[in-house]
Amino acid sequence: MPGTGVGLILIDFVARPFAKILEKMPILMIVFLMILYGAIAFMVLRSAYRVDEHS
């Protein structure tokens, strides 16, 4: 499972080029960031609860 640090690196290096374009559309940028951070939070929570299942 990728860690949270990997998700933050992805946000920094993958999403940064699109930031200039998305600055002109703030509502779209908020939706995009909510989806991106939601996916990272889902992976973190899923991996946290998966540890308890296999014990």
Secondary structure as UniProt FT lines:
FT   HELIX           4..14
FT   HELIX           16..22
FT   TURN            23..24
FT   HELIX           26..54
//
